[in-house]
Amino acid sequence: MPVPAMPAPATPQLSVVVHGPNTQDRLTALLASLSAHPHPEVEVIVAAVGAWAQETARSHAPEMLVLPLPDGTDDATARAEGAARASGRWLHFVHAKDGLPAGAPRTVAERTADLPDEVDVLLFDHVGSTWETSGLPSEDGALLARAGRAAHPLDEIARTALRITPLLGNRALRTTFWRAHEHRLTTPDEPFAAYAALLLADHIAALNQVAYEHHELRPESLPPVTPEERYALIDRYETLLALARNRAPATPTAGTAPPPAVLYDVMVRDCLRTFARTAMPEPVAREFFRRAAEAAVRQRPPEHRRPAGPEGIRRTLLEENAYTRYRAFQAANRARRAAKSAVRVRGRQVAAALGDHHYRAALSRPVNPNLAVFAAYWNRGVACNPAAIAAKLTELAPQIHPVWVVTPENAPLLPPHTDHVIPGTRRYREVLATAKYLVNNVNYPNAVVKRPDAVHLQTHHGTPLKRMGVDQMEFPAAAKGLDFQALLARIDKWDYSVSANSHSTRMWERAYPSRFVSLDYGYPRNDVFYSATAADIRAVRDRLGIPPTHRAILYAPTHRDYEAGWTPRLDLATFADQLGEDTVLLVRGHYFYDGTPSPLTALRRTGRIIDVSAYDPVEDLSLAADALVTDYSSIMFDYANLDRPIVIYADDWETYRSTRGVYFDLMAEPPGQVARTQRELTEILTTEAWHDESATKARAAFRRRFCEYDDGRAAERVVRRVFLGESEDALPPVIPLEERTPAPSPREAV
């Protein structure tokens, strides 16, 4: 059950300063969003420019403080007027044409509340929208993920911070910091103010989460850009470079770059990009190039080295003010790229035609009734429901030969003697064309033909909390360009869909509308939660290095569509310290982040934080854990079978729900206690709350709903029905929940 909220403080944590005119009626949606998601630690001030903005603010947000400003008031003045009336500890400037994801103010307020006093600026991610698109991810997510959650002086993270898109909307400023530097930050040039805030800040922190929507208006709806406004870009950077050089020098740290050097590179790159991508009259283009060339020479830091390759050539030509040669270099590059693209396209066409020929030839052969192809998680290896089905198939139908599809990099990790194929190879095409059974927990490629006498078994890989399939159409940030017609063509090949509960059955039929037969048998991967013995649990904990007398907590957060990388949403070192010496924290990052640098590698090795991101199978981790901490991961539905405590850490529930979409309100129907901050989570796990009566009651209701068919015999039912052709009546019946005996807890297994 949710932990009661703390009383709201007299001073708000965050002041959201909405400023500007109601351009194209964008302000209406912004204020409606803010009104729909109020928060006691967030105040909203509307510096409304012009009569329409004032009328909109008064009618749509009567509870907000509205400052009427005359038509023509520039953005800098409007921001300053709003900030002057703010009482919050932090400021977030939001332009009236832009937007805020649901829950974003709360997210920013809670993150700033955890920051030390020396932090002046908090950077966060944003999505972009235009007059024809919406919810486009920025390029800042990877940079913010790299910065982590610790506070840094600019000198330590200049390469990251100064490359974040220069918007005031994607950063929050401490109010005392703003007022100390208001004379420098109050400028109509928003990018200048955004950069200057970083250059003036004591320390900077990052939040790898979307908390702003930047809306670009159609250029044709705006006044034309004058030549002087083009040239002002160069003046901006020269002023900022002077400010960067005037910073108090810091002691150099290995691997870092001083802010002036980073900002110089940003300037040159921005000038070249503007010159290359912006249509300017010829005289204006020449003058812009000349001024940029002079600035590049004048501002070049000592010992600065140009990059190698084409970028180095561009910079050399710029510094030489070689306008004509630069244009010729551009033309040559365009021609070269076109030629290379044509060669690549032709090569792919030839390879595809050859592969297609082999595949079509294999399709003419008879289907092999004793051949089954298995794949899991986009060909990562032997895992999940397909693995449990394959194991039971070997036991009950040894005449059927399993072949796994696996990527080259994962092939060495397969269990010994696992027959497998690599995508794109000739044998891969042959087994896909001739196998009687095709089993996957995602989907096979679009080109795979559904033969009339072949059987496609979709096992899925979790109970759906988040929106799936065609239900993602309403959530472009999650869909990310998903081809829904191709998706529908893939699901039309399914013969069977495995389900763990009635909720899943209904949601799969809604998200994947087709004629497949739902197998309401439980998830085969969860069978182990009823078959594992005390000896099995002791063996897993021994492999993980968990002392028998210690409590083990599995922390398994899910992937977020609005984040480019993984930054743990907890200060794990502090969290582990607060949990005490007798608790081990097993931390598992989502598999989507395989191959990216783990943020856990920098943690101090105390033996109480164990990175289990690469450990398989995940079911072993569940068996080893005394409790689970997760956010919105489907692991909660599987872990509930063990009837052990589950704690939900939902610090960004509103943002997740609004960007991804969900099928039910987890806050209203949780499997145990709910924490919205790290402080609340720590309190739950250091008291009896994690396994008290209310937590047990919530878990019991959750298990009744979502552990409906999981009883330890799911794999057997699937194999007997799909591979052996037995009737429904002949299958082992589902054991009622109250008659099941889950695997012993770690305490019982000692």
QUIMO-V527487 format. One record per residue. N is the residue number from 0. PSI is psi in radians with two decimals (NA if undefined). OMEGA is omega in whole degrees, -180 to 180 (999 if undefined). Layout:
N|PSI|OMEGA ; N|PSI|OMEGA
This chain:
0|2.61|-178 ; 1|2.48|174 ; 2|2.36|-179 ; 3|2.42|-179 ; 4|2.57|176 ; 5|2.61|178 ; 6|2.48|-179 ; 7|2.38|179 ; 8|2.78|179 ; 9|-0.63|178 ; 10|2.13|179 ; 11|2.62|176 ; 12|-0.60|-173 ; 13|2.35|171 ; 14|2.04|175 ; 15|2.02|-178 ; 16|1.76|176 ; 17|2.29|-174 ; 18|2.56|174 ; 19|3.09|179 ; 20|2.90|178 ; 21|1.17|-178 ; 22|2.18|178 ; 23|0.52|177 ; 24|0.45|179 ; 25|-0.49|-177 ; 26|-0.55|-177 ; 27|-0.86|-179 ; 28|-0.66|-180 ; 29|-0.84|-179 ; 30|-0.63|177 ; 31|-0.72|179 ; 32|-0.76|-180 ; 33|-0.68|180 ; 34|-0.58|-177 ; 35|-0.34|-176 ; 36|1.10|179 ; 37|2.78|178 ; 38|2.39|-174 ; 39|-0.39|-179 ; 40|0.20|-179 ; 41|2.20|171 ; 42|2.64|-180 ; 43|2.23|177 ; 44|2.25|-179 ; 45|1.88|173 ; 46|1.51|-169 ; 47|2.06|-178 ; 48|2.01|176 ; 49|2.83|-174 ; 50|-0.70|-177 ; 51|-0.76|179 ; 52|-0.70|-179 ; 53|-0.74|178 ; 54|-0.74|179 ; 55|-0.79|-178 ; 56|-0.73|-177 ; 57|-0.57|-178 ; 58|-0.54|-176 ; 59|-0.28|-177 ; 60|1.09|-176 ; 61|-0.38|-178 ; 62|-0.12|-178 ; 63|2.71|175 ; 64|2.10|-178 ; 65|2.18|176 ; 66|1.87|179 ; 67|2.24|179 ; 68|2.54|-175 ; 69|2.71|174 ; 70|2.48|178 ; 71|-0.13|176 ; 72|2.21|-176 ; 73|2.91|-175 ; 74|-0.68|-178 ; 75|-0.78|180 ; 76|-0.73|179 ; 77|-0.72|178 ; 78|-0.80|-178 ; 79|-0.70|179 ; 80|-0.75|179 ; 81|-0.75|-179 ; 82|-0.59|-179 ; 83|-0.49|-179 ; 84|-0.04|-176 ; 85|2.49|177 ; 86|-0.01|-179 ; 87|2.80|178 ; 88|-0.47|-180 ; 89|2.72|180 ; 90|2.41|172 ; 91|2.00|-179 ; 92|2.16|-177 ; 93|2.06|179 ; 94|2.54|-175 ; 95|-0.39|180 ; 96|-0.18|-175 ; 97|-3.01|-177 ; 98|2.95|177 ; 99|2.21|174 ; 100|2.62|178 ; 101|2.29|179 ; 102|-0.08|-178 ; 103|-0.80|178 ; 104|-0.70|178 ; 105|-0.77|-180 ; 106|-0.81|-179 ; 107|-0.73|-180 ; 108|-0.77|-178 ; 109|-0.61|178 ; 110|-0.74|-180 ; 111|-0.53|-180 ; 112|-0.42|-179 ; 113|-0.05|-174 ; 114|2.51|175 ; 115|2.84|-173 ; 116|-0.42|-177 ; 117|-0.15|180 ; 118|2.21|-179 ; 119|-0.47|-175 ; 120|2.33|172 ; 121|2.12|177 ; 122|2.48|175 ; 123|3.00|-173 ; 124|2.90|178 ; 125|2.85|169 ; 126|2.78|-179 ; 127|2.56|175 ; 128|2.66|176 ; 129|-2.99|177 ; 130|-0.16|-178 ; 131|-0.09|179 ; 132|2.91|177 ; 133|2.68|174 ; 134|0.56|-180 ; 135|2.20|-180 ; 136|2.57|176 ; 137|3.08|175 ; 138|0.13|-173 ; 139|-0.29|-173 ; 140|-0.78|-179 ; 141|-0.66|179 ; 142|-0.77|-180 ; 143|-0.65|177 ; 144|-0.68|180 ; 145|-0.58|-179 ; 146|-0.43|-179 ; 147|-2.79|-176 ; 148|-0.04|179 ; 149|2.77|177 ; 150|2.48|-178 ; 151|2.56|164 ; 152|2.68|-176 ; 153|-0.64|-177 ; 154|-0.45|-179 ; 155|-0.50|-174 ; 156|0.53|-178 ; 157|-0.69|-179 ; 158|-0.49|179 ; 159|-0.99|-171 ; 160|-0.72|-176 ; 161|-0.08|175 ; 162|-0.04|174 ; 163|2.44|180 ; 164|2.19|-175 ; 165|1.42|175 ; 166|2.51|171 ; 167|-0.41|-179 ; 168|-0.33|180 ; 169|0.47|175 ; 170|2.58|173 ; 171|2.53|-177 ; 172|2.36|174 ; 173|2.36|-173 ; 174|-0.73|179 ; 175|-0.60|177 ; 176|-0.80|179 ; 177|-0.81|-176 ; 178|-0.52|178 ; 179|-0.47|-175 ; 180|0.35|-174 ; 181|-0.62|-178 ; 182|-0.47|179 ; 183|-0.45|-174 ; 184|-0.25|179 ; 185|1.59|-179 ; 186|2.50|177 ; 187|-0.31|-180 ; 188|1.62|-175 ; 189|-0.80|178 ; 190|-0.65|177 ; 191|-0.84|-180 ; 192|-0.67|-180 ; 193|-0.76|177 ; 194|-0.76|-177 ; 195|-0.64|178 ; 196|-0.69|179 ; 197|-0.71|-178 ; 198|-0.42|-179 ; 199|-0.21|-174 ; 200|2.60|173 ; 201|-1.07|176 ; 202|2.74|-177 ; 203|2.47|175 ; 204|2.87|-177 ; 205|2.67|175 ; 206|1.91|-177 ; 207|1.17|-177 ; 208|2.50|179 ; 209|2.16|179 ; 210|0.33|-179 ; 211|2.59|173 ; 212|2.00|-180 ; 213|2.13|-177 ; 214|2.13|176 ; 215|2.16|178 ; 216|2.69|179 ; 217|2.19|-176 ; 218|-0.60|-179 ; 219|-0.25|178 ; 220|-0.04|-177 ; 221|2.77|175 ; 222|2.56|179 ; 223|2.56|-180 ; 224|2.25|-179 ; 225|2.79|176 ; 226|-0.72|-178 ; 227|-0.59|177 ; 228|-0.57|174 ; 229|-0.82|-177 ; 230|-0.43|-178 ; 231|-0.42|177 ; 232|-0.75|-179 ; 233|-0.75|179 ; 234|-0.67|179 ; 235|-0.87|-176 ; 236|-0.62|179 ; 237|-0.70|177 ; 238|-0.73|179 ; 239|-0.65|179 ; 240|-0.65|176 ; 241|-0.71|178 ; 242|-0.70|180 ; 243|-0.69|-179 ; 244|-0.41|-179 ; 245|-0.09|176 ; 246|2.62|175 ; 247|2.20|-178 ; 248|2.44|178 ; 249|2.79|176 ; 250|2.14|-177 ; 251|2.44|176 ; 252|2.40|-179 ; 253|2.33|177 ; 254|-0.03|179 ; 255|2.88|178 ; 256|2.43|-180 ; 257|2.56|-178 ; 258|-0.72|180 ; 259|-0.67|-179 ; 260|-0.73|179 ; 261|-0.77|-178 ; 262|-0.58|177 ; 263|-0.79|178 ; 264|-0.69|177 ; 265|-0.75|-180 ; 266|-0.90|-177 ; 267|-0.75|-179 ; 268|-0.73|-179 ; 269|-0.71|179 ; 270|-0.77|180 ; 271|-0.68|179 ; 272|-0.76|179 ; 273|-0.74|180 ; 274|-0.71|-175 ; 275|-0.56|-170 ; 276|-0.10|-176 ; 277|2.24|177 ; 278|2.03|178 ; 279|2.56|171 ; 280|2.61|-175 ; 281|-0.82|180 ; 282|-0.67|179 ; 283|-0.71|179 ; 284|-0.76|179 ; 285|-0.75|-179 ; 286|-0.69|176 ; 287|-0.78|-179 ; 288|-0.73|-179 ; 289|-0.81|-179 ; 290|-0.69|177 ; 291|-0.66|179 ; 292|-0.78|-180 ; 293|-0.73|179 ; 294|-0.67|-180 ; 295|-0.66|178 ; 296|-0.80|-175 ; 297|-0.63|-173 ; 298|-0.03|-175 ; 299|2.14|-179 ; 300|2.65|175 ; 301|2.52|178 ; 302|0.30|177 ; 303|2.37|180 ; 304|2.31|176 ; 305|2.59|176 ; 306|2.80|178 ; 307|2.98|173 ; 308|-2.80|-176 ; 309|-0.62|-180 ; 310|-0.67|177 ; 311|-0.66|178 ; 312|-0.76|179 ; 313|-0.76|-178 ; 314|-0.64|177 ; 315|-0.80|179 ; 316|-0.63|178 ; 317|-0.87|-178 ; 318|-0.48|178 ; 319|0.02|-177 ; 320|0.70|-176 ; 321|1.27|-174 ; 322|-0.87|-176 ; 323|-0.76|179 ; 324|-0.59|179 ; 325|-0.76|178 ; 326|-0.69|178 ; 327|-0.68|178 ; 328|-0.71|177 ; 329|-0.82|-179 ; 330|-0.74|179 ; 331|-0.71|179 ; 332|-0.72|179 ; 333|-0.74|180 ; 334|-0.72|-179 ; 335|-0.74|179 ; 336|-0.69|179 ; 337|-0.72|-180 ; 338|-0.77|180 ; 339|-0.69|180 ; 340|-0.71|180 ; 341|-0.71|179 ; 342|-0.77|-180 ; 343|-0.77|-180 ; 344|-0.76|180 ; 345|-0.72|179 ; 346|-0.75|178 ; 347|-0.65|180 ; 348|-0.73|180 ; 349|-0.82|-180 ; 350|-0.74|180 ; 351|-0.70|-180 ; 352|-0.71|179 ; 353|-0.80|179 ; 354|-0.71|179 ; 355|-0.65|178 ; 356|-0.79|180 ; 357|-0.75|-178 ; 358|-0.77|-180 ; 359|-0.65|178 ; 360|-0.70|180 ; 361|-0.54|179 ; 362|-0.34|179 ; 363|-0.21|179 ; 364|2.79|177 ; 365|2.63|174 ; 366|2.38|180 ; 367|1.93|-175 ; 368|-0.22|-178 ; 369|0.46|179 ; 370|2.24|178 ; 371|2.29|177 ; 372|2.32|-180 ; 373|2.57|174 ; 374|2.68|179 ; 375|2.47|175 ; 376|0.97|176 ; 377|0.80|171 ; 378|0.62|180 ; 379|-0.37|180 ; 380|-2.85|-177 ; 381|1.90|-174 ; 382|2.89|167 ; 383|-2.69|-177 ; 384|-0.73|177 ; 385|-0.66|180 ; 386|-0.75|180 ; 387|-0.65|178 ; 388|-0.75|-180 ; 389|-0.68|180 ; 390|-0.76|179 ; 391|-0.56|178 ; 392|-0.72|178 ; 393|-0.59|-179 ; 394|-0.77|-172 ; 395|-0.43|-178 ; 396|1.17|-175 ; 397|-0.26|180 ; 398|-0.29|179 ; 399|2.14|-174 ; 400|2.14|179 ; 401|2.41|174 ; 402|2.24|-178 ; 403|2.43|172 ; 404|2.20|-176 ; 405|2.52|179 ; 406|2.75|-179 ; 407|-0.69|-177 ; 408|-0.39|179 ; 409|-0.21|-179 ; 410|-0.73|180 ; 411|-0.27|-177 ; 412|-0.05|-178 ; 413|2.64|173 ; 414|2.63|-179 ; 415|2.48|175 ; 416|0.37|176 ; 417|2.06|177 ; 418|2.27|-176 ; 419|2.86|176 ; 420|2.67|179 ; 421|2.30|179 ; 422|2.43|178 ; 423|-0.25|-180 ; 424|2.89|-179 ; 425|-0.75|-179 ; 426|-0.59|176 ; 427|-0.82|-180 ; 428|-0.63|-178 ; 429|-0.79|-177 ; 430|-0.62|177 ; 431|-0.59|-178 ; 432|-0.50|-170 ; 433|-0.13|-177 ; 434|2.46|174 ; 435|-0.65|-174 ; 436|2.32|174 ; 437|2.02|-174 ; 438|2.33|-179 ; 439|2.66|173 ; 440|0.03|168 ; 441|-2.04|179 ; 442|2.64|171 ; 443|2.83|-177 ; 444|2.74|-178 ; 445|-0.60|-173 ; 446|-0.21|-179 ; 447|2.19|-178 ; 448|2.38|175 ; 449|1.81|178 ; 450|2.54|-175 ; 451|-0.59|-178 ; 452|0.25|174 ; 453|2.73|-178 ; 454|2.12|176 ; 455|2.13|-178 ; 456|2.00|178 ; 457|2.06|-176 ; 458|-0.29|-174 ; 459|3.06|-179 ; 460|0.61|176 ; 461|2.82|173 ; 462|2.32|-173 ; 463|2.01|163 ; 464|-0.83|180 ; 465|2.76|178 ; 466|2.50|-178 ; 467|2.91|172 ; 468|-2.37|-177 ; 469|-0.28|177 ; 470|-0.18|178 ; 471|-0.13|-178 ; 472|-0.57|-178 ; 473|-0.08|-174 ; 474|1.41|-174 ; 475|-0.51|179 ; 476|-0.52|178 ; 477|-0.69|-178 ; 478|-0.66|177 ; 479|0.91|175 ; 480|0.30|179 ; 481|2.32|178 ; 482|1.75|-174 ; 483|-0.52|176 ; 484|-0.72|177 ; 485|-0.67|177 ; 486|-0.81|-179 ; 487|-0.64|178 ; 488|-0.62|179 ; 489|-0.75|-177 ; 490|-0.38|176 ; 491|-0.22|178 ; 492|-0.23|-178 ; 493|2.34|170 ; 494|-0.68|-177 ; 495|2.58|176 ; 496|2.11|-178 ; 497|2.43|-178 ; 498|2.55|180 ; 499|-0.27|-176 ; 500|2.91|-178 ; 501|-0.63|177 ; 502|-0.86|-180 ; 503|-0.76|-180 ; 504|-0.83|-179 ; 505|-0.70|-178 ; 506|-0.63|177 ; 507|-0.69|179 ; 508|-0.53|178 ; 509|-0.78|-175 ; 510|-0.49|-178 ; 511|1.23|-175 ; 512|1.86|179 ; 513|-2.98|-172 ; 514|0.26|-179 ; 515|2.78|177 ; 516|2.22|179 ; 517|2.23|177 ; 518|1.71|-177 ; 519|1.23|-171 ; 520|-0.17|-171 ; 521|2.90|179 ; 522|2.13|-179 ; 523|-0.58|-178 ; 524|-0.35|-179 ; 525|-0.04|178 ; 526|-0.63|-176 ; 527|-0.39|-179 ; 528|-0.18|177 ; 529|-0.23|-178 ; 530|-0.32|-177 ; 531|2.50|-179 ; 532|3.01|176 ; 533|-0.67|179 ; 534|-0.67|178 ; 535|-0.75|-178 ; 536|-0.72|177 ; 537|-0.69|-179 ; 538|-0.73|179 ; 539|-0.79|-179 ; 540|-0.61|176 ; 541|-0.77|179 ; 542|-0.61|-178 ; 543|-0.20|-180 ; 544|0.53|-180 ; 545|2.06|178 ; 546|2.52|-175 ; 547|-0.57|-175 ; 548|-0.02|-176 ; 549|2.58|172 ; 550|2.34|178 ; 551|2.21|178 ; 552|2.18|178 ; 553|2.06|176 ; 554|1.96|-174 ; 555|1.48|178 ; 556|2.77|-180 ; 557|3.07|175 ; 558|2.55|175 ; 559|2.24|-177 ; 560|-0.40|-177 ; 561|0.17|176 ; 562|2.41|-179 ; 563|-0.49|-179 ; 564|-3.05|-178 ; 565|2.07|169 ; 566|2.08|179 ; 567|2.37|-176 ; 568|0.12|176 ; 569|2.59|168 ; 570|1.61|-167 ; 571|-0.66|-180 ; 572|-0.82|178 ; 573|-0.73|180 ; 574|-0.82|-180 ; 575|-0.71|178 ; 576|-0.73|-178 ; 577|-0.47|179 ; 578|-0.39|174 ; 579|2.91|-175 ; 580|-0.40|-175 ; 581|0.25|179 ; 582|2.32|175 ; 583|2.33|-179 ; 584|1.99|176 ; 585|2.05|-174 ; 586|2.14|-178 ; 587|1.97|174 ; 588|2.71|-179 ; 589|2.55|-177 ; 590|-0.30|177 ; 591|-0.37|-176 ; 592|0.23|173 ; 593|2.39|178 ; 594|-0.15|176 ; 595|2.66|-179 ; 596|2.28|-179 ; 597|2.28|177 ; 598|-0.09|-179 ; 599|-0.26|-174 ; 600|-0.44|-178 ; 601|-0.11|-178 ; 602|2.55|179 ; 603|2.29|-179 ; 604|1.75|-180 ; 605|-0.16|-173 ; 606|-0.12|180 ; 607|-0.09|171 ; 608|2.06|-178 ; 609|2.13|177 ; 610|1.93|-179 ; 611|0.45|-177 ; 612|-0.57|-177 ; 613|0.08|-177 ; 614|2.28|175 ; 615|2.54|1 ; 616|2.74|-179 ; 617|-0.42|179 ; 618|-0.57|176 ; 619|-0.71|-179 ; 620|-0.69|178 ; 621|-0.74|179 ; 622|-0.58|-176 ; 623|-0.32|-170 ; 624|2.42|174 ; 625|-0.43|-179 ; 626|2.76|178 ; 627|2.34|169 ; 628|2.13|179 ; 629|3.07|177 ; 630|-1.44|-177 ; 631|0.32|-178 ; 632|2.53|179 ; 633|-0.12|178 ; 634|-0.43|-179 ; 635|-0.64|-178 ; 636|-0.65|178 ; 637|-0.81|-177 ; 638|-0.51|-179 ; 639|-0.41|177 ; 640|-0.51|-179 ; 641|-0.18|-179 ; 642|0.76|175 ; 643|2.80|-175 ; 644|2.47|176 ; 645|2.31|176 ; 646|2.27|180 ; 647|2.19|175 ; 648|1.75|-170 ; 649|1.11|-176 ; 650|-0.34|-177 ; 651|0.62|-175 ; 652|-0.80|-177 ; 653|-0.74|180 ; 654|-0.77|180 ; 655|-0.79|-178 ; 656|-0.68|-176 ; 657|-0.50|-178 ; 658|-0.56|-178 ; 659|-0.56|-175 ; 660|2.47|-179 ; 661|2.82|-179 ; 662|-0.32|175 ; 663|2.85|-176 ; 664|1.77|-179 ; 665|-0.50|180 ; 666|-0.48|179 ; 667|-0.42|-178 ; 668|1.05|-177 ; 669|2.85|177 ; 670|0.13|-178 ; 671|-2.64|179 ; 672|2.67|178 ; 673|2.28|175 ; 674|2.42|178 ; 675|-0.22|178 ; 676|2.84|178 ; 677|-0.61|179 ; 678|-0.78|179 ; 679|-0.71|-180 ; 680|-0.76|179 ; 681|-0.72|180 ; 682|-0.72|180 ; 683|-0.76|-173 ; 684|-0.18|177 ; 685|0.07|173 ; 686|-2.93|179 ; 687|-0.03|-172 ; 688|-0.54|-175 ; 689|-0.44|180 ; 690|0.57|-179 ; 691|-3.03|-175 ; 692|-0.73|-179 ; 693|-0.66|177 ; 694|-0.73|180 ; 695|-0.70|179 ; 696|-0.76|178 ; 697|-0.70|-179 ; 698|-0.66|180 ; 699|-0.76|178 ; 700|-0.69|180 ; 701|-0.74|-180 ; 702|-0.70|179 ; 703|-0.61|-177 ; 704|-0.70|-167 ; 705|-0.13|176 ; 706|0.58|-170 ; 707|-0.77|-174 ; 708|-0.17|-178 ; 709|1.95|-179 ; 710|0.14|179 ; 711|-0.07|-177 ; 712|0.39|-178 ; 713|-0.81|-178 ; 714|-0.70|179 ; 715|-0.77|-180 ; 716|-0.74|-180 ; 717|-0.82|-177 ; 718|-0.77|-178 ; 719|-0.68|-178 ; 720|-0.84|-171 ; 721|-0.79|-173 ; 722|-0.54|-179 ; 723|-0.15|174 ; 724|0.38|-180 ; 725|2.68|-179 ; 726|2.85|178 ; 727|-0.69|-176 ; 728|-0.44|-177 ; 729|-0.13|-176 ; 730|2.68|175 ; 731|2.23|180 ; 732|2.71|178 ; 733|2.23|-180 ; 734|2.30|178 ; 735|2.57|-174 ; 736|-0.73|-176 ; 737|-0.22|180 ; 738|-0.03|-179 ; 739|2.65|176 ; 740|1.82|178 ; 741|2.92|176 ; 742|2.61|-179 ; 743|2.64|176 ; 744|2.84|178 ; 745|-0.63|178 ; 746|-0.68|178 ; 747|-0.43|-176 ; 748|-0.18|-178 ; 749|NA|999
